[in-house]
Structures are given as structure tokens and as C-alpha cells.
Amino acid sequence: MGGEKKYVTAEELKKHSKSGDLWISIQGKVYNVSDWTMEHPGGEIPLLNLAGQDVTDAFIAYHPGTAWQYLDRFFTGYHLKDFKVSEVSKDFRRLASEFARSGMFEKKGHVALCSLTSVGLMFLVVLYGVLRCDSVWAHLGSAMLLGMLWMQSAYVGHDSGHYQVMASRGYNKLSQLITGNCLTGISIAWWKWTHNAHHIACNSLDHDPDLQHIPVFAVSSRFFNSITSCFYGRELTFDPFARFLICYQHWTFYPVMIGARVNLYVQTFLLLFSNRKVPDRALNIMGILVFWTWFPLLVSCLPNWPERIMFVLASFAVTSIQHVQFCLNHFAANVYVGPPKGNDWFEKQTSGTLDIACSSWMDWFFGGLQFQLEHHLFPRMPRCQLRKVSPVVRDLCKKHNLPYRSLSFWEANQWTIRTLRTAALQARDLTNPDPKNLLWEAVNTHG
């Protein structure tokens, strides 16, 4: 005869929500994962962001069925007393179960093979164009092709970071290091650190690092209060310099995107050479050294400095399309302040994402991430399956009166620029509600 169940309330569970004392609930059972945070493959931050609450939907989204067997060792013996499941969550879990039974999380197609083959071929063409051709047009074409290579390589790195695209975990990690560190110069360790936090706290102004671009960009006037980033652990100061830049952010958005890779390189170095615990730090550093060996050498093989500068700018300009795309998926969506909540997983993902509508033959160009909502709801789902589940997700959103926004690439750009312009005008109003500077007025008459 089993013993009587022991219960804790949601309020009691909330008390265990910090590093060293971290409890969560999954399907009404309470688990103590305090000692697991540093071993957690997804890092400590996702657990901290959802600590002290029920995380069933997030757990289902991020973990395969085999992960459930490992929960028992963390079970506290307590159950959540006031455990309830919303109708939206019930439908989300039913969908996830149906997709799993149909094998959609396992059917990866040949996307990784085709992508890696195309990346390899593009790299060979770039080498030939730089090393064997004398024409400036051939060098310009090679630079543009290198930008496309970086885009496609990043998509493979992204896929392998969310699910296993290779035959084994070892080969999967190797593909991450090659497509991320070695070919693009951006650390897969940095990507995992920021990207997992982004998925869990999608469009939270103080928890999602993908929205924290002060002093260059602000998607909401709430940044004007110098909010504290819970991800970076510092204040995002809205000072006069930030205000000046943000006043013109709808004009500077695209030029900044061209140079955005420089920031990613800097962020990679800051993480890898910080005191923070970084998984596979040595391998990541070795991969970065590979990139900073071949890329400068390749550029140095061009005949003169004007062509070298042209090569770098052209490659950056092409790959900036990808940086723009990532912004389109979230900048114009709804935002909030505070940590994510485990009981509104589906609602938060629909609120904080925008899809980009395109023909199926363009799926390779967007890397499947044009289905941003579908990807956020089912991050382990291979990109070749996202278009198939899109109508089902759309119907579920309609059933529960939740937003499902699918815009053309042009419309998504319009929405993003409108969002940036709105915040820019609010920043200008803070600067001087009644500007007396005639040059200022002339420049800003049309925003």
C-alpha cells in the first residue's frame, strides 16, 4: 500500500527559485534540480528563468521522450497541490505527442547533407575565385558567395544546436564547431548561451538577450527607464549617447546590420576568454583560431587594399540579410518585462514571434526560420517538417484566439522599421518636445 502523497503549493514552490535552491514542477511532480543546473546541457539560465514554477510545456518542447526517465532522481517526493493545465497547454501537449508518434522529430530528411555539401562547394568556389582569378568582378562575386556560405553554414550550426543532425553526438558536435567556429568565426558556445535564453524568455525585455541592443537599438520605450538585464547582470543604461543613436535607429538599422558580424566576433571573444564556465572552451577557441587563420589569409591574397576592403564589406553585406531576418522575426512582435512563466508557454511564443511567408523553394534561403513560431513551439523539430505543421499551428492559434502573424519579407521589414521609428520618435520627444533647432526640425520632418 503506497504512502499518502505530500503536497506543496505554488507559493511554496516559488520560494525555491534561485541558484543553489532551485525547484521546478513537471506534470504536477516537484523536482529539485539545484545540483543539476551546471550540468544541464542547455545551461543554467533556462532553469533559473523558469525556477519555482511548473515547466511542463517547456520541458516537452525541448526534450525527447527519453529524457523523462532521468527525472526520478530529482523527485522531491512532493506534488504540486494546485496544479492545473490550461486548455491551450492541453492542446499543445496533444500536438507534441501526435508529432512525436508520427516520427516528425526524427525524420530529418537530407537537409544537413545537402547544406554541408553546398557549403563545401561554395567554399571551393570562393577559394578559386580569390586565388585563381584576377578580375575584380570575380573577387566581388567570391565575396558575395562567401556571405551566402556564412548564412547557410549558420543554419546548419543552428539546426545541430537544437537537435542531432548527424549520426552520433560526437559528429554532431563536430558539425557545430566546423559550421560555427571554423567557418563563421562565431562560437557555438556563445550561440547556445544566448539562444537558449532567448527561446525560454522570448521577447522579455529584461530576460531575452536578443532584444537587448542598447545603446544602438530599442524596440520599446520601456528601455528608456534603463532597465536591468537579468541575462547580462547589468543595467542597460539609456544615457544621452544611447538616446542620440536611438533617435535615428530607423535610418541606421540596415547599415548597422552590415557590420553586425563584428559585434558577434567581439561577443565570442568576450565569452571564451571570460571567467564564466564555458562548455568545451578549448575546442571553441581552437575553432575560432581556425577562422582567424584562413579568413585573414584569404583576404590578404587579394591584390590591393581597395579590393580587400570591398571583399570584406561585400561578404558582410550579403550575410547581413540573415541578421535582418532574425530581427524581423521578433522586433515588431509583442514584448513584456519580467521572467517567463511556465503556464503560458504557447501564448508567449505566439505573442513574441512573426513568421515570414515565402514559397517552398525559398525554404533553403531562410533556413526554415521563416516559420519562427513553429520553430519556437517545437525547437527540436527538423526544419524540413516546419512547413507541414504550420497549418496545424495556425488552426490552434485561431481556436484559442491567439495571434498567428505571417508576413511577406517586405511587410516584415515595414513592421520592423515602423517599430523602430515609433521608439525613435518617443526618444526625440524626451529630448525636446518642442525643438527650436531648425536643422533638427528639417531633418526629422518626415521621420
N, C-alpha and C positions, 0 to 999 in steps of 0.2 A: 504494500500500500504506500503510495507516494506521499511525501510530506506536503503540508499546506504551502501554497505559493506565497512568496513575500513580494510586497509592492513598494514602489516609490512613486511620488507624484512628479508631475512635470516641473514643478517649482523646486523640488528637491534635486531633480536631475540637473537643473540649471546651475546649481552650486558647484558642480564638478565640470567646470568649463575653462580650465586653464592648464598650461603646461605643467606636467607633474601630477595633475589631478584631473584627468580627462575621461569622462564617461559619455557614452552615446547609447542610443536605443535603436534597434533594428527589429522591425515587426513585433514591437512590444517587449522584447527582451533587452535588458540593460547590460552593457559590456564596459569593462574598464580597460581602456587602451592607452593608459598613461605611459607604460613602458614600451609600447609598440610604435609610438609616434616617430622616433628617429629611424626605425627600421621600415616604416611604411613606404612601399615603392613609389607612392605618389607624393611623398614628402610630408612634413609636419603641418604645413599651412592649411591644406584642405581639412584635416582633422580639427585644427584649432578653430577654423571658421565655422564649423558645424558642431562644435563641442556643446555638451549639455542639452541635447535635443534629439528627437527621432530623425534618423538619416536614411531611412529605408529606401526612398526613391533614388537618392544619390548613390547609395551602395549598389542598387540594382543596375543603375546606369553605367557604373564604372567597373563592375566586377563580373567575371564569368561565373557560371553556376558552380564551378569547382571551388570558389572562394568560400562558400557557405560552410564547408567542412572545417575551416580553420577558426570559426568564431567561438566554438565551445570553450576553448582555453581562456577566453577573455570574459566569459559569462560570470556576472557577479552573484547570481542567484536571485536577483530581483527582476520583477516585471514592471512595466510602466502602467500605473493604476488607471490613468485617464487616457489611455491610448485609443485614438480614433483615426480612421482613414477617410479622407475626403473622397467624393465621387470622382474628382479629377484624378487623384492618385490611384484609385481602383482601376480606372480605365488605362492609365499609363502603365501600370504593372501588368495588366492583361495584355496590352500591346507588346510589351517587352517579352513576356512569356511566349506569346504567339510567334514573334520574330525568332526567338531562340529555338523553339521547336521546329520551325521551318528551316533552320540552319543558316539564317541570313547573317549571323555574326561570324560564321565560319567560311562562307562562300566568298572568297576574296577575288575570284577571277584571276586574270593575269596582269592586273594593274601594276603591281610592283615590278614585274619582269619587263613589261613594256616601258615603264617610266625609267628604270635604270638603264635599259638598252638605249633609249633615246638620249638620256643624259650622257652616256658614254660616247655615242656618235657625235653629239653636239660638241663635246669636249675635244674630240679628234679634229672636227672641222675648224674649231676655234684655233687650235694649235697650228693647223695647216695654213689658215688664213693669216696668222701673225708671222709665222716662221718662214713660209714658203712664197708668200705673195708680197709684191712691192706696192701695189695700188692702195691709195688711201681709202678708196671705197671698199676694198676687201677688208681693210683693217676696221673700218666703221661697221661693216656687216658682221665681222667677228665679234666686235664689242656688243652689238645688239643680240647676237646669238648667245653670248655669254650671259647676258641679262636673263634671257629666256631659260638658259640652263639653270641659273640660280633659282628661278621660280619653280621649275619642275623638280629640282633637287630638294627644295624646301618642302614641297608637297609630300615627297617620299619620306623625308625626315619626320614630318607631321604625322603621317599615317603610322609609321613604325613606333612613334611615341605613344600612340593611342591603342594600338593592337599589334599583334605579331604578324608581320608581313612576310617573314622568312620561315624556313623550315625549323629553326630552333631559336631559342632565346639568345644564344651566342651570336648567331648570324644576324639576328635582328638588331642587337646592339652594335655590331659591326656596320650594318647599313646606316644606323643613326649617325655613327661617327664619321662615316665617309660622306654621306649626303649632307650632313650638317657641318661639322667641324672642318673636315678636309676640303670640301668643295665650296662651301659658302662662307666659311670663317666665323660662323655663329655657333656657339656651344650648345649642344643638345642638353647639357645640364642646366644652362641658363633658361633654355626654352621650357623644359619641364617645370622648373621652379616657378616661372611666371605664368605658364599656360594652365597648369592645374589650378592655380589660384583664380585665374580668370574664369575658368569653367564653373567652379564652385560658386563664386561670388559675381556672376555675370552682371555687369553694369552697375555694381555698387561703387559709388564714387570714392569711398574710403577703403574698400577692400579689393577692388579689381584693378590690378596694375595697368591693364590695357587702356584705361581711361585717365590715368594719372600722368598728364603730359605738361603740367605747369613747369616752366613759365611760357611754353610755346603755344599750347592749345588748352582751351577749356570748353567742354561741351555743355556746361551748365553754369549758371551764375552762382550756384552754391559753392563753387571753388573760390569765389571772391572772399569768402569768410576764412580763408587759409585753413582748410580742414586738415586733419592729421591722417596720413596714410597708415593704415594698420598693416599694410604689406611691407612698406619700407621702414616703418617705425620712425617717421619724421614728419614734420609739418610741411605741407605743400604751400609755401608762402606766396601769397598774392601781393607782391610789392609793386612799386611804380614801374619797374622794368617789365615784370610779367604783364601788368596792365597795358603797357605800351604795345607789347607784342600781340596780346590777345585782341586789342582793338583792330588789328589788321589780319587776324588769323584766317579769315575767309579769302583773303588775297594771297597769303603766304602758304596756304595749305599744300598746293601742288609743288611749288619749289622746295618746300621742306621735305616732302615725300621723296624727292630725288636724292637728297642727302641723308635720308633716314637710316641707311645702312651704316653710316659712320657711327650713329648712336648705338646700334646693335653691336658693333665691334667693341665700342667702349664698354657697354654693359657686360659683354662677355668677359673682357679682361678684369673688370671690377669684381665680378663674381669669382672667377677662377683664382684670383690672387687675393681673395679676402679671407677673413678668419672663419667664415661660415662653413659648415660642413657641406662638402660637395661630393656627391657620389662619383666615383671614377674620375677624380680630379686629374690624376696623372695622364690618363687616356685622353681626356678632354684637352689638356694642354698640348699633348703631342699632336692631336688632330689640328688644333689651331696653328701650331708651328708649321704643319704641312701646308696649310693655306697660305700663311705669310712667307712661305718659301716660293711656291710655284707662282702665285699671283704677281708679286713684285718682279720676279724674274721674267715672266711673260710680258709685262708692261715694258720692262727695260729693253726687250728685244725690238721694240718699235724704233724707227729711225731717228725721231726727234721729239722734243718735249711737247710741241703743239699736238702731235698725234697721240702721245701718251696721255695728255690731259683729255683729249677728245675720247680716247678709248675708255678711260675710267668714267667720265661723265655719261657717255652713251650707254655703257653697261648698267650704271646706276639708274639712268632714266628709264630703261626698259623694265628693270626689276621693281621700280617704284610703282608700277601698275599693281603688283601684289600688295605692297604696303597700303596703297589706296583702297584696294578691295577689303583688306582686314578692317580698315576704318569704316567703310560703307556698311559693313555687317553690324556695327554697334553704335557709331557716333550719333545717329539720328533716332535711335531707339529710346525707350523709356529708361530713366535712371532713378536710383534711390540712394539713401545714405543709411549705413548700418550693416551689420553682418547678415549673411543669407540665413534663411530659415528652412529647416528640413521639411516642413509640412506644406510648402508651396513651390516645390521644385519645378513642376511643369509650368506653373504660372509665371515664375521668374524667368524661365528660359524663353517663353513666348514674348514676354514683355521686353526683354533686353536684346532681341535679335531681329535682323532683317535678312530675308532671302533675296538673291539676285536671280531673276528669271532669265533663262537662256535656252537655246536649242541644245539637244543632247550631244551634238557633235562638238559643242564648246565645253563639255564637262572636263576635258583634259586641261583646258586653259585655266579654269578656275580651281582645279584640283578637288572637285567635289564640294568645296567650301561655299559655293553659291547656295547650297542647301544648309545654311548656317543653323537654322532652328533644328532641323532633323539631326544634324551633327551634334548639337548641344544636348539634345534629348537622349541620343544614343551614340555617345562618343566612341564606343568600341565597334560600331558598325562600319564595315568597309565602304569606301566611297562609292563603289560601283552599285551599292544597294540603296543609296540615299534617294535617288530619283524614284525608285519603286515604292518607297514608304511615304513619299511626300504627300500623295493624295489622302492616305490614311491619317496622317498627322493633321492635314488641313481639315478633314471632316471632324476630328476630335476637337480641334480648336473651335470650330463652328458650333459643335454640340454644347460646349461649355462657355460660349460667348467670349472666347479669348482671341487676341489678335493673331492673325497669320498674315504677315506682310511680305509680299513677293513683288519686287520692283525690277524694272529693267535697269541695266547698268547706268544708263543716262539718268533715269529717275532717282536711283540711289545716290548718285553724285549730287543731284539737285537737292535732295533732302539733307545730305550731309553739309553742303555749303550753306543751306538755309539755317541749319542748327548752329553752325559756327558763326554765321553773320548775326544771328539773334543774340548770342552771347557777346559778340564783339560790340554791338550797339549798346548793350547793357553796360559793358565795361566803359565805353565812351561816356555814357550818361553819368556814371560815377565820377569820371574825371572832371567833367564840366557840363552840367545840364544845359547851360546857355552859352555855348562857345562864342567868344568875341574875336578869336583868331580867324581872319578871313580866309587864309590859306587852308586852315583846318576845315572850315565850312565848305570851301570849294571842292576839296579832295573827297570829302565824305558825303557830299550831297546825295549821291546815288548808292551809298554803301559800298 
